[in-house]
């Protein structure tokens, strides 16, 4: 709806700035923040300027910002998107492909662009407990060859976490660890775990 009405630019810009401000104030400066980015944001002429403003006004180190884009984003204007990602990478901002395996990215695209993370879609994670791990294994192999880290999305059980860790997935994300939390609750959750 936000994309159809055009309000995604205002929403996306606010989310980006807020995420950078909150992360810059976090007591542990080794942690990063991930922000999902719409294809319309990426195609906007003002997008790189907005990212620069968010980084500069918040004081967040650029390497602590991860921008997540879905595979389907690359069905649009490849030349512009390639330029945007190159500009972001030049600023040491991390780029993640979200929901990997659900779109139609070509392998040559993955090789041409400098991604830092491949996020394996939860649909493939749910199949792990049914003994179907082919897509996850293939993704891990590709990620290794491309020099990317991996994140498995949608972890809901300890069994999934154990299997994926044994397979070599770098990071796990899902309700097994926590549901989305407000800032204050997140800080408590984090401090409770690091002691």
ABEGO torsion letter per residue (X at the ends): XAAAAGAAAAAAAAAAAAAAAAAAABABAABBBBBBBBAAAAABAAAAAAAAAAAAAAGBBAAABBBBBBAAAAABBAAAAAAAAAAAAAAGBBBBBBGBGABABBAAAAAABBBABBBBBAAAAAAAAAGBAAAAAAAAAAAAAAGBBBBBBGBABAAAAAAAAAAGBABBBEAAABBBBBAAAAAAAAAAAAX
